[in-house]
Amino acid sequence: MTHSDSPIIGAYYYPGWHFCPERDKHFPAGWSEWDLVYDSRPRFIGHEQPNIPVWGKEMDCYPDVFERKIQAALTHGVRLFVFAFYWSRGKRIFQDALDLGFLKSPMGNDFQFAFMWANRMPRRVLPVKIPGKCPAEDPIIDPMRLVYTDEADFMSFIRFCAEHYFSRPNYFRLSEGFYISIFDTNFFLRQMGLDGAKKAICAAREWLFKAGCGGLHLAAIDPIPEFQGRLREIGFDSVTHYVFLPEWKGDFLQDYWTTAMARKDQWADYLVSTGLPYFPSLSPGWDASPRGADFGKEKPRRYPWWPVVTGRHPERFGRVLSAALDFSRRRHPEAPLCLITSWNEWSEGHYLEPDNRYGLGWLEAIKKVVYGV
């Protein structure tokens, strides 16, 4: 895809809804992350749990399952899936949703897709409850989940993507480059070093050019101030976010409209601080309660127990999306991209697929903004 003056709405896709040997060995036979979603219960008055999918406990490694997702996306104005791509020195996780589900579906060669390098190994999906212990002191990120890279590994990653996916006509391009974002850009830069990251990105671009593949559009996700002014020099082309909604160190309960408007006011700040295009990221909600064991009144001030966003509603989400599209059209009229987190991360409370509370409301909100109907 090339530049367009029509809105480009992409949705991040969490590919964890099928059996995965590396994860499933930690759980009883037949367990899936759907168990967390279905078994979740309200933890305070007005708590919207559980949130049950109208489409049931889908296994997204099946083409017919993905065809329904693509049809729903197209009907309601979503033009792109940005798949979380789990890669660690050649090891891949959750690839069946992409390779067996999406790409083998009837429209898998037409609907646009791209990658967010999820430079984390998937967590041993919570809840984990140790009798008599509330895990407030445990590390937020298990060291075993960290994905370390270097120039050779980054080159292998880009080469793998080029050889298996970039050649497909429906791989999404922005500014004539293959779009890839890095989930934890800050960790990538810290462990590579700024000079090392610059060298790796430059080498990857040179390889793509010499191989006749084309360009690369590399997006930084949620860069900290320390790195923001150096991103262009290092080789990044734009900035965006994954979940950009709650204040992570704020109150336990946070109002959707208040938090969404606070984030909206920060979009332009990233343009100024990075000197790069900023493509807004918005979310229909946030509540990772299904992934956290219930400790009663004691709530660890950390993921997945804290915080919870309340007061979500498709109409409010639609108003935020309208503002995001207006921002992107004004700032980047040649490529008005907006990203939604996410299409289907049910266990963190941000999804567009139909649910038991609002039906198709989240998708209908997008359709109303995009098509006016």
TIFI-243119 format. One record per residue: z, x, y negated of N, C-alpha, C in turn; residue in one letter. Coordinates in steps of 0.001 Angstrom, whole numbers, plus 500000, padded with zeros to 6 digits. Example, Ala and Ser with C-alpha at 12.3 -4.5 7.8 and 13.67 -1.06 7.14 Angstrom:
BEGIN
NODE/507800/513190/505690/507800/512300/504500/507800/513200/503300/A
NODE/507080/512850/502250/507140/513670/501060/507870/512900/499970/S
END
This chain:
BEGIN
NODE/500000/500834/501184/500000/500000/500000/500000/500870/498765/M
NODE/499345/500417/497733/499298/501143/496480/499976/500311/495412/T
NODE/499869/500757/494174/500521/500060/493084/500072/498611/492980/H
NODE/500951/497774/492503/500640/496361/492333/501486/495822/491214/S
NODE/500947/494848/490457/501747/494241/489408/502512/493032/489920/D
NODE/502345/492682/491196/503111/491599/491791/504405/492160/492357/S
NODE/505449/491341/492459/506736/491864/492910/506694/492374/494343/P
NODE/507364/493492/494565/507489/494068/495900/508944/493929/496297/I
NODE/509239/492959/497119/510607/492743/497561/510741/493279/498976/I
NODE/511600/494279/499114/511876/494848/500420/513291/494528/500854/G
NODE/513489/494450/502151/514827/494207/502701/515144/495302/503699/A
NODE/516304/495913/503538/516763/496877/504534/516986/496165/505862/Y
NODE/516625/496860/506930/516786/496277/508259/517721/497151/509094/Y
NODE/518816/496526/509566/519769/497211/510445/519348/496984/511889/Y
NODE/518927/498046/512608/518319/497870/513933/519321/497928/515083/P
NODE/520535/497414/514861/521584/497565/515865/521766/496395/516808/G
NODE/520813/495442/516820/521009/494215/517572/520282/494229/518900/W
NODE/520445/495306/519637/519967/495376/521011/520840/496392/521738/H
NODE/520771/496388/523045/521620/497295/523810/521199/498742/523567/F
NODE/522196/499584/523437/521970/500996/523120/522925/501813/523983/C
NODE/522427/502580/524939/523309/503304/525873/524343/504184/525190/P
NODE/523954/504860/524105/524885/505783/523436/526085/505056/522859/E
NODE/525889/503818/522409/526986/503043/521852/527673/502207/522912/R
NODE/526871/501611/523790/527408/500619/524712/528316/501215/525777/D
NODE/528235/502525/525989/529109/503144/526986/530573/503075/526591/K
NODE/530851/502759/525327/532229/502662/524849/532792/501246/524974/H
NODE/531975/500306/525488/532392/498914/525509/532134/498308/526885/F
NODE/532744/497152/527189/532530/496502/528480/531068/496113/528675/P
NODE/530669/495984/529906/529301/495588/530233/528967/494246/529575/A
NODE/527813/494177/528976/527369/492951/528333/527817/492784/526905/G
NODE/528670/493696/526414/529140/493594/525037/528005/493897/524065/W
NODE/528018/493231/522923/527111/493579/521839/527837/493345/520525/S
NODE/527248/493836/519461/527878/493658/518157/527937/492190/517754/E
NODE/527123/491361/518406/527220/489925/518150/528606/489387/518488/W
NODE/529291/490015/519445/530636/489563/519793/531562/489628/518585/D
NODE/531406/490665/517765/532229/490794/516560/531942/489653/515590/L
NODE/530672/489330/515415/530265/488288/514482/530794/486927/514929/V
NODE/530615/486608/516202/531012/485298/516710/532528/485153/516833/Y
NODE/533231/486243/517064/534678/486174/517276/535486/486300/515992/D
NODE/534835/486580/514875/535554/486742/513613/536218/485430/513208/S
NODE/537389/485537/512566/538144/484360/512148/538605/484521/510693/R
NODE/538819/483400/509985/539300/483485/508598/540635/484220/508513/P
NODE/540794/485039/507460/542022/485815/507283/542774/485449/506013/R
NODE/542210/484543/505245/542899/484017/504066/542262/482672/503745/F
NODE/542927/481880/502920/542423/480553/502573/541074/480693/501876/I
NODE/540086/479982/502386/538756/480025/501799/537864/481134/502322/G
NODE/538363/481922/503260/537588/483037/503815/536425/482492/504637/H
NODE/535209/482862/504278/534020/482369/504967/533747/483186/506223/E
NODE/534489/482909/507247/534305/483500/508574/534571/482426/509623/Q
NODE/533841/482446/510729/532722/483344/511038/531422/482859/510402/P
NODE/530478/483776/510266/529134/483450/509811/528197/483581/511010/N
NODE/527692/482444/511459/526957/482392/512711/525456/482247/512440/I
NODE/524630/483056/513076/523185/482954/512856/522585/481710/513503/P
NODE/521753/481002/512750/521049/479837/513281/520169/480241/514452/V
NODE/519618/481452/514397/518715/481910/515446/519442/482460/516678/W
NODE/520757/482439/516656/521513/482860/517822/521633/484368/517966/G
NODE/522104/484782/519138/522356/486201/519417/521047/486899/519792/K
NODE/520244/487156/518783/518927/487739/519025/519016/489188/519496/E
NODE/518080/489579/520322/517880/490970/520720/516601/491436/520052/M
NODE/516733/492308/519054/515578/492615/518219/514638/493662/518809/D
NODE/514799/493953/520090/513845/494830/520773/512708/494027/521403/C
NODE/512694/492704/521197/511666/491851/521789/510654/491435/520728/Y
NODE/509349/491581/521009/508325/491263/520008/508373/489830/519495/P
NODE/508646/488856/520365/508655/487479/519900/509800/487218/518932/D
NODE/510922/487908/519145/512048/487796/518216/511642/488322/516851/V
NODE/510971/489462/516828/510585/490056/515550/509488/489259/514862/F
NODE/508633/488621/515629/507580/487826/515004/508174/486716/514146/E
NODE/509251/486104/514618/509897/485055/513830/510468/485628/512533/R
NODE/511031/486810/512606/511570/487449/511400/510463/487720/510388/K
NODE/509357/488266/510860/508260/488601/509957/507681/487340/509318/I
NODE/507497/486294/510110/506960/485051/509573/507889/484474/508504/Q
NODE/509195/484517/508758/510150/484004/507779/510115/484844/506505/A
NODE/510001/486169/506659/509932/487056/505500/508704/486734/504649/A
NODE/507548/486664/505275/506312/486408/504542/506337/485057/503839/L
NODE/506845/484055/504529/506888/482709/503967/507735/482643/502707/T
NODE/508760/483493/502649/509728/483396/501554/509629/484528/500540/H
NODE/508626/485385/500636/508398/486362/499569/508870/487765/499833/G
NODE/509388/488059/501025/509775/489431/501373/508551/490129/501955/V
NODE/508189/491286/501402/506944/491945/501780/507150/493232/502577/R
NODE/508405/493625/502771/508650/494959/503312/509983/494994/504032/L
NODE/510025/495628/505208/511278/495975/505873/511482/497487/505753/F
NODE/512645/497880/505286/513014/499295/505247/514004/499525/506388/V
NODE/513509/500080/507476/514328/500272/508663/515291/501440/508494/F
NODE/516547/501228/508866/517455/502364/509023/516946/503190/510200/A
NODE/516658/504459/509949/516043/505342/510948/517074/506403/511311/F
NODE/517658/506259/512492/518720/507160/512937/518098/508377/513621/Y
NODE/518264/509517/512973/517694/510782/513470/518727/511887/513281/W
NODE/518989/512642/514326/519862/513814/514233/519313/514905/515138/S
NODE/518592/515832/514529/517985/516963/515249/517202/516488/516471/R
NODE/516348/515523/516238/515473/515013/517284/516041/513877/518100/G
NODE/517348/513644/518012/517962/512535/518735/517834/511274/517896/K
NODE/517365/510206/518523/517216/508930/517844/518107/507870/518496/R
NODE/518568/506945/517663/519405/505836/518115/518810/504547/517547/I
NODE/518910/503457/518291/518482/502131/517835/516977/502048/517566/F
NODE/516185/502897/518182/514757/502920/517893/513989/501738/518498/Q
NODE/514591/501044/519473/513845/499992/520160/513521/498799/519259/D
NODE/514351/498551/518245/514034/497454/517330/512711/497721/516620/A
NODE/512496/498961/516220/511256/499342/515549/510099/499473/516531/L
NODE/510298/500292/517555/509186/500668/518434/508768/499557/519389/D
NODE/509740/498816/519928/509438/497782/520908/509412/496382/520307/L
NODE/510241/496144/519301/510294/494827/518688/509276/494655/517582/G
NODE/509461/495380/516487/508603/495209/515317/507151/495611/515583/F
NODE/506937/496855/516031/505574/497370/516127/504755/496707/517232/L
NODE/505401/496123/518204/504673/495445/519279/504571/493937/519065/K
NODE/505111/493461/517964/504968/492047/517648/503556/491786/517135/S
NODE/503080/490543/517194/501705/490244/516767/501378/490703/515349/P
NODE/502375/490704/514448/502111/491118/513069/502666/492499/512757/M
NODE/503057/493220/513785/503652/494535/513587/502704/495594/513065/G
NODE/501412/495301/513051/500435/496229/512482/499980/495811/511095/N
NODE/500579/494742/510571/500178/494235/509256/501332/494227/508257/D
NODE/502499/493770/508675/503637/493681/507762/504113/495086/507398/F
NODE/504401/495302/506117/504742/496637/505654/506144/497061/506099/Q
NODE/506287/498347/506371/507579/498895/506753/507720/500303/506201/F
NODE/508954/500735/506091/509277/502086/505637/510615/502470/506244/A
NODE/511089/503688/505918/512315/504197/506519/513352/504573/505474/F
NODE/514573/504281/505788/515731/504906/505168/516342/505806/506228/M
NODE/516309/507117/506007/516933/508031/506965/518435/507782/506943/W
NODE/518930/507154/508001/520361/506878/508120/521024/508133/508671/A
NODE/521316/509069/507785/521851/510359/508223/523343/510245/508541/N
NODE/523613/509348/509454/524903/509128/510107/524582/508711/511541/R
NODE/525359/509124/512502/525279/508504/513809/526046/507183/513736/M
NODE/525557/506133/514389/526231/504834/514292/527685/504927/514740/P
NODE/528531/504219/514041/529950/504204/514410/530129/503521/515759/R
NODE/531182/503921/516460/531580/503173/517656/532121/501847/517157/R
NODE/531253/500879/517133/531450/499704/516301/532858/499133/516486/V
NODE/533538/498958/515374/534897/498475/515332/534916/496998/515748/L
NODE/536083/496366/516002/537396/496882/515688/538024/497751/516781/P
NODE/538793/498703/516331/539608/499534/517216/541047/499341/516761/V
NODE/541878/498847/517637/543258/498584/517272/544187/499338/518203/K
NODE/544920/500294/517645/545905/501050/518411/547244/500338/518271/I
NODE/547884/499962/519371/549138/499206/519281/550158/499880/518364/P
NODE/550651/499092/517411/551698/499586/516526/551211/500500/515435/G
NODE/549887/500677/515299/549374/501600/514292/548304/500926/513454/K
NODE/548434/501041/512149/547406/500604/511226/546668/501859/510761/C
NODE/545350/501938/510951/544650/503212/510796/544342/503611/509352/P
NODE/545282/503410/508457/545032/503751/507063/544858/505242/506853/A
NODE/545440/506051/507726/545373/507501/507550/544236/508140/508340/E
NODE/543539/507361/509161/542429/507924/509914/541285/508280/508977/D
NODE/540457/509252/509333/539319/509587/508474/538349/508425/508367/P
NODE/537854/508173/507151/536919/507078/506958/535641/507324/507740/I
NODE/535190/508563/507761/533985/508921/508501/534373/509911/509585/I
NODE/534258/509497/510834/534522/510388/511953/533583/511584/511859/D
NODE/534113/512819/511930/533247/514001/511830/532092/513990/512822/P
NODE/532274/513314/513965/531205/513277/514961/530011/512444/514489/M
NODE/530204/511647/513442/529111/510821/512933/528266/511551/511896/R
NODE/528742/512677/511389/528003/513400/510356/526736/514016/510931/L
NODE/525672/513935/510173/524376/514465/510606/524028/515657/509729/V
NODE/524142/516839/510303/523809/518066/509584/522338/518388/509799/Y
NODE/521715/518912/508765/520304/519242/508853/520065/520596/508199/T
NODE/518848/521086/508328/518418/522313/507675/516918/522195/507442/D
NODE/516308/523241/506921/514895/523141/506587/514047/522827/507817/E
NODE/514328/523486/508935/513531/523267/510148/513699/521847/510669/A
NODE/514939/521349/510646/515183/519992/511136/514549/518959/510212/D
NODE/514663/519157/508902/514048/518215/507959/512532/518189/508156/F
NODE/511953/519360/508382/510524/519421/508642/510174/518675/509938/M
NODE/511004/518833/510959/510758/518125/512221/510832/516622/512022/S
NODE/511775/516191/511218/511919/514767/510916/510672/514220/510228/F
NODE/510211/514910/509184/509032/514459/508459/507795/514523/509357/I
NODE/507679/515578/510137/506523/515707/511032/506514/514577/512059/R
NODE/507691/514250/512604/507782/513159/513575/507344/511839/512943/F
NODE/507820/511585/511735/507440/510353/511046/505936/510318/510791/C
NODE/505386/511461/510373/503954/511515/510087/503134/511276/511345/A
NODE/503523/511896/512426/502740/511807/513656/502826/510437/514318/E
NODE/503945/509733/514129/504135/508471/514836/504006/507232/513955/H
NODE/504193/507381/512634/504268/506187/511802/503423/506232/510524/Y
NODE/503335/507380/509858/502626/507416/508579/501150/507064/508725/F
NODE/500599/507300/509902/499176/507020/510107/498882/505525/510193/S
NODE/499897/504713/510324/499696/503266/510418/499368/502703/509029/R
NODE/498396/501835/508950/497980/501337/507627/499048/500521/506916/P
NODE/500027/500011/507638/501056/499189/507010/502333/499965/506687/N
NODE/502304/501315/506821/503469/502061/506339/503440/502055/504807/Y
NODE/504542/501701/504205/504627/501469/502765/504497/502773/501976/F
NODE/503645/502730/500970/503479/503861/500058/503857/503438/498648/R
NODE/504452/504366/497934/504797/504151/496538/504311/505373/495771/L
NODE/503578/505144/494691/502959/506245/493935/502117/507112/494865/S
NODE/501446/506456/495793/500561/507105/496761/501301/508004/497761/E
NODE/502615/507916/497802/503382/508715/498749/504088/507847/499766/G
NODE/504253/508373/500980/504987/507651/502019/506452/507538/501604/F
NODE/506950/506301/501566/508298/506054/501054/509344/506326/502126/Y
NODE/510288/507212/501787/511471/507461/502617/512665/507616/501685/I
NODE/513760/506977/502007/515002/507189/501267/516026/507840/502191/S
NODE/517054/508433/501597/518114/509096/502367/519420/508357/502107/I
NODE/519987/507780/503149/521176/506939/503028/522318/507668/502326/F
NODE/522728/508813/502852/523805/509586/502211/523190/510817/501559/D
NODE/522568/510585/500417/521928/511677/499687/522946/512735/499293/T
NODE/524152/512319/498947/525157/513281/498499/525560/514238/499620/N
NODE/525743/513706/500840/526072/514589/501955/524905/515513/502267/F
NODE/523693/514986/502231/522492/515795/502451/522462/516982/501488/F
NODE/522749/516739/500218/522686/517807/499222/523869/518769/499340/L
NODE/525032/518252/499651/526199/519129/499785/526029/520118/500924/R
NODE/525617/519626/502087/525584/520505/503250/524322/521363/503281/Q
NODE/523248/520932/502620/522035/521751/502528/522134/522760/501384/M
NODE/522903/522379/500353/522861/523145/499108/521643/522715/498313/G
NODE/521724/522740/496984/520626/522238/496175/519363/523066/496367/L
NODE/519515/524382/496437/518342/525236/496649/517745/525012/498038/D
NODE/518620/524839/499043/518135/524601/500398/517406/523278/500510/G
NODE/517940/522239/499841/517292/520931/499866/515931/520997/499178/A
NODE/515895/521689/498034/514631/521828/497304/513580/522539/498153/K
NODE/513995/523588/498830/513071/524338/499677/512565/523485/500834/K
NODE/513468/522708/501464/513082/521872/502594/512112/520780/502175/A
NODE/512391/520126/501040/511522/519046/500572/510157/519592/500172/I
NODE/510140/520738/499507/508882/521364/499113/508057/521733/500344/C
NODE/508708/522286/501358/508001/522680/502577/507429/521461/503289/A
NODE/508171/520368/503298/507693/519152/503939/506473/518597/503210/A
NODE/506517/518613/501895/505368/518136/501121/504140/519007/501368/R
NODE/504365/520297/501420/503253/521211/501652/502642/520976/503026/E
NODE/503493/520749/504022/502986/520492/505375/502178/519201/505410/W
NODE/502678/518131/504767/501955/516868/504736/500587/517028/504083/L
NODE/500548/517793/502992/499282/518012/502292/498292/518775/503161/F
NODE/498759/519850/503767/497868/520671/504587/497401/519923/505831/K
NODE/498252/519028/506334/497882/518252/507515/496966/517078/507183/A
NODE/496714/516885/505888/495840/515807/505460/496471/514442/505542/G
NODE/497798/514401/505551/498497/513117/505707/498623/512360/504396/C
NODE/498846/513082/503317/499072/512439/502031/500373/512892/501420/G
NODE/500837/512138/500430/502024/512523/499695/503298/511942/500275/G
NODE/504406/512288/499627/505732/511815/500026/506435/511265/498809/L
NODE/507006/510078/498943/507864/509521/497898/509281/509492/498446/H
NODE/510126/510359/497925/511484/510510/498433/512477/509883/497456/L
NODE/513231/508912/497943/514188/508187/497111/515609/508621/497431/A
NODE/516375/508900/496395/517795/509222/496534/518606/507929/496475/A
NODE/519596/507810/497329/520463/506640/497348/521849/507010/496833/I
NODE/522270/506300/495784/523623/506409/495225/524044/507852/494942/D
NODE/523254/508610/494187/523659/509992/493884/524842/510035/492924/P
NODE/525762/510968/493166/526917/511121/492290/526491/511845/491009/I
NODE/527285/511721/489926/526913/512370/488659/526617/513858/488785/P
NODE/527328/514546/489663/527120/515985/489839/525676/516326/490170/E
NODE/524997/515430/490891/523641/515710/491343/522561/514980/490541/F
NODE/522942/513980/489774/521945/513085/489182/520921/513827/488324/Q
NODE/521370/514756/487499/520455/515454/486612/519573/516477/487292/G
NODE/519809/516750/488578/519048/517768/489305/518046/517180/490296/R
NODE/518038/515858/490449/517250/515242/491513/515755/515506/491380/L
NODE/515223/515375/490160/513789/515604/489968/513419/517034/490336/R
NODE/514229/517976/489889/514001/519389/490188/514029/519652/491697/E
NODE/514925/518996/492397/515066/519199/493844/513871/518624/494596/I
NODE/513279/517556/494054/512102/516996/494695/512149/515503/494952/G
NODE/513160/514810/494429/513233/513363/494590/512331/512678/493571/F
NODE/511849/511499/493955/510890/510766/493125/511472/509511/492487/D
NODE/512540/508985/493055/513156/507784/492510/514583/507686/493002/S
NODE/515287/506675/492497/516693/506456/492839/516879/504975/493148/V
NODE/517742/504680/494107/518100/503302/494417/519478/503302/495074/T
NODE/519833/502215/495731/521110/502096/496419/520914/501408/497765/H
NODE/521970/501449/498566/522030/500603/499748/522883/499403/499334/Y
NODE/524124/499305/499720/524977/498226/499218/525470/498629/497823/V
NODE/525052/497875/496822/525479/498139/495446/526037/496839/494894/F
NODE/527234/496502/495373/527851/495239/494967/529332/495410/494640/L
NODE/530223/495577/495626/531649/495624/495265/532045/496926/494588/P
NODE/533173/496888/493922/533830/498106/493450/534722/498564/494590/E
NODE/534347/499663/495236/534975/500052/496496/536466/500358/496355/W
NODE/536898/500787/495198/538316/501084/494987/538999/500014/494142/K
NODE/538357/498862/494035/538911/497782/493233/539814/496862/494036/G
NODE/539945/495627/493550/540810/494642/494184/540304/494290/495586/D
NODE/541205/493735/496392/540832/493311/497739/539793/492192/497686/F
NODE/540037/491169/496877/539096/490072/496707/538359/490246/495388/L
NODE/537025/490234/495462/536198/490446/494280/535163/489333/494186/Q
NODE/535040/488751/493019/534126/487639/492801/532674/488115/492789/D
NODE/531810/487373/493504/530406/487795/493631/529725/487933/492277/Y
NODE/529791/486890/491459/529046/486908/490201/529551/488023/489284/W
NODE/530859/488208/489235/531431/489250/488382/530975/490632/488820/T
NODE/531049/490899/490117/530660/492219/490609/529156/492440/490477/T
NODE/528361/491399/490761/526907/491548/490666/526473/491823/489240/A
NODE/527092/491163/488260/526741/491405/486861/527186/492797/486402/M
NODE/528314/493268/486926/528754/494625/486596/527755/495652/487120/A
NODE/527263/495451/488317/526268/496364/488877/524948/496261/488113/R
NODE/524544/495068/487748/523319/494882/486968/523354/495723/485696/K
NODE/524496/495760/485057/524624/496521/483811/524526/498027/484028/D
NODE/524609/498464/485270/524548/499899/485574/523153/500374/485964/Q
NODE/522227/499444/486206/520894/499863/486653/520256/500851/485688/W
NODE/520274/500529/484408/519616/501385/483415/520297/502737/483300/A
NODE/521580/502806/483621/522293/504090/483539/521651/505134/484446/D
NODE/521165/504697/485599/520565/505649/486534/519218/506161/486035/Y
NODE/518511/505337/485284/517278/505811/484655/517574/506952/483696/L
NODE/518617/506778/482910/518964/507776/481896/519515/509040/482527/V
NODE/520433/508882/483483/521138/510049/484031/520271/510877/484975/S
NODE/519248/510270/485564/518408/511010/486515/517023/511343/485969/T
NODE/516567/510588/484972/515210/510790/484487/514166/510375/485493/G
NODE/514550/509558/486449/513662/509095/487504/513605/507566/487496/L
NODE/512556/506980/488071/512540/505526/488220/513747/505054/489033/P
NODE/514346/503961/488596/515411/503331/489371/514928/501968/489825/Y
NODE/514963/501750/491140/514557/500474/491712/515808/499709/492127/F
NODE/516054/498540/491512/517316/497835/491730/517544/497480/493196/P
NODE/518800/497585/493592/519251/497140/494900/520300/496064/494687/S
NODE/520162/494962/495400/521123/493879/495282/521436/493343/496663/L
NODE/522526/492598/496736/523002/492130/498033/523492/490701/497918/S
NODE/523279/489878/498963/523790/488502/498936/525288/488395/499192/P
NODE/525946/489492/499575/527381/489423/499820/527918/490713/500397/G
NODE/529214/490722/500650/529863/491841/501329/531171/491366/501944/W
NODE/531262/491481/503257/532502/491164/503978/532382/491768/505374/D
NODE/532963/492942/505541/532889/493647/506825/534049/493302/507742/A
NODE/534732/492184/507484/535886/491802/508302/535594/491777/509797/S
NODE/534405/491345/510248/534168/491337/511694/534327/492707/512344/P
NODE/534160/493765/511586/534254/495107/512154/535671/495683/512113/R
NODE/536618/494936/511596/537975/495452/511477/538978/494604/512219/G
NODE/539803/495213/513042/540866/494482/513729/541798/493834/512715/A
NODE/542335/492677/513061/543198/491931/512154/544637/492451/512260/D
NODE/545104/493083/511178/546473/493592/511145/547402/492662/510373/F
NODE/546976/491406/510205/547812/490456/509495/547849/490760/508015/G
NODE/549039/490758/507444/549176/490987/506006/548880/492425/505616/K
NODE/548983/493337/506559/548734/494747/506260/547234/495011/506305/E
NODE/546666/495387/505158/545232/495619/505055/544983/497053/504613/K
NODE/544431/497878/505477/544082/499236/505043/543114/499180/503858/P
NODE/543359/499976/502836/542503/499990/501652/541278/500867/501916/R
NODE/540458/500440/502866/539303/501226/503263/538380/500361/504117/R
NODE/537186/500868/504334/536229/500193/505209/536793/500125/506622/Y
NODE/536609/498996/507312/535901/497767/506942/536798/496653/506409/P
NODE/538065/496960/506174/539009/495914/505787/538963/495595/504293/W
NODE/538546/496520/503497/538682/496416/502037/537396/496893/501384/W
NODE/536862/496195/500391/537227/494882/499859/536430/493768/500537/P
NODE/536665/492534/500064/535886/491365/500481/535360/490690/499221/V
NODE/534060/490403/499195/533454/489698/498067/533461/488205/498363/V
NODE/533999/487420/497449/534086/485967/497601/533173/485295/496567/T
NODE/532963/484000/496755/532184/483243/495778/530686/483460/495872/G
NODE/530217/483962/496991/528767/484134/497158/528098/482773/497275/R
NODE/526836/482712/496892/526068/481481/497020/524600/481811/496798/H
NODE/523681/481176/497544/522263/481477/497359/521778/481327/495920/P
NODE/522285/480342/495184/521839/480147/493810/522227/481342/492946/E
NODE/523432/481863/493139/523865/483040/492369/523068/484275/492766/R
NODE/522829/484405/494048/522009/485510/494520/520613/485446/493909/F
NODE/520046/484252/493830/518727/484101/493241/518699/484520/491786/G
NODE/519756/484223/491054/519812/484623/489640/519877/486142/489500/R
NODE/520591/486793/490403/520644/488256/490370/519273/488842/490720/V
NODE/518613/488261/491716/517282/488728/492085/516301/488558/490927/L
NODE/516389/487453/490221/515519/487231/489076/515717/488329/488029/S
NODE/516979/488690/487792/517270/489766/486837/516735/491103/487333/A
NODE/516843/491348/488642/516353/492600/489212/514840/492708/489089/A
NODE/514135/491609/489367/512685/491631/489239/512263/491821/487789/L
NODE/512972/491185/486876/512671/491358/485459/512859/492818/485049/D
NODE/513942/493431/485510/514202/494844/485219/513070/495714/485761/F
NODE/512686/495488/487011/511686/496332/487640/510304/496125/487015/S
NODE/509985/494899/486650/508702/494640/486002/508620/495319/484644/R
NODE/509721/495291/483887/509719/495903/482559/509703/497425/482636/R
NODE/510463/497979/483568/510603/499425/483652/509488/500075/484458/R
NODE/509016/499377/485479/508014/499947/486383/506932/498906/486674/H
NODE/506180/498506/485665/505205/497415/485874/504141/497735/486909/P
NODE/503871/499027/487130/502858/499393/488112/503362/499249/489541/E
NODE/504684/499191/489724/505262/499062/491070/506628/498399/490968/A
NODE/506666/497088/490726/507948/496397/490526/508680/496145/491843/P
NODE/509332/497194/492326/510037/497144/493613/511493/496741/493425/L
NODE/511964/495861/494282/513381/495522/494391/513757/495573/495865/C
NODE/514958/496059/496134/515431/496178/497512/516668/495312/497722/L
NODE/516689/494617/498842/517813/493740/499167/518539/494300/500383/I
NODE/519832/494407/500247/520697/494841/501341/521480/493628/501839/T
NODE/521089/493073/502966/520024/493509/503830/519412/492277/504461/S
NODE/518475/492500/505367/517900/491376/506110/518882/490822/507136/W
NODE/519725/491709/507724/520417/491243/508934/521699/491995/509291/N
NODE/522410/492540/508323/523649/493222/508724/524798/492216/508705/E
NODE/524803/491392/509734/525742/490275/509846/527188/490731/509885/W
NODE/527456/491829/510529/528847/492255/510686/529412/492872/509411/S
NODE/528584/493040/508370/529083/493458/507060/528907/492362/506012/E
NODE/528449/491199/506440/528387/490054/505528/527267/490104/504516/G
NODE/526211/490872/504788/525038/490823/503889/523789/490645/504745/H
NODE/523168/489494/504610/522027/489135/505442/521228/488048/504737/Y
NODE/519940/487950/505083/519064/486906/504552/518701/485863/505598/L
NODE/518860/486196/506863/518517/485272/507937/519374/484009/507843/E
NODE/518863/482872/508348/519591/481608/508214/520927/481612/508952/P
NODE/521935/481016/508309/523268/480978/508895/523797/479550/508950/D
NODE/525014/479424/509497/525611/478108/509708/526127/477467/508432/N
NODE/526214/478217/507329/526750/477675/506081/525642/477252/505108/R
NODE/524669/478096/504952/523649/477880/503932/522249/477692/504502/Y
NODE/522118/477674/505821/520805/477493/506425/519833/478562/505957/G
NODE/518691/478142/505477/517676/479056/504952/517903/479378/503477/L
NODE/519092/479085/502989/519362/479179/501552/519071/480533/500939/G
NODE/519419/481614/501646/519196/482955/501087/517701/483227/500936/W
NODE/516918/482847/501938/515475/483045/501862/514837/482082/500864/L
NODE/515323/480866/500806/514779/479914/499840/515039/480377/498412/E
NODE/516146/481064/498184/516429/481600/496844/515381/482630/496447/A
NODE/514972/483474/497400/513920/484458/497119/512602/483749/496838/I
NODE/512272/482777/497666/511012/482037/497502/510938/481372/496131/K
NODE/512041/480818/495682/512060/480148/494380/511803/481147/493253/K
NODE/512397/482344/493359/512206/483359/492327/510781/483883/492345/V
NODE/510252/484150/493534/508937/484774/493645/507811/483778/493375/V
NODE/507918/482582/493952/506823/481629/493885/507109/480442/492974/Y
NODE/508346/480327/492518/508681/479215/491630/508805/477889/492330/G
NODE/508959/477907/493655/509061/476655/494418/510222/476749/495404/V
END
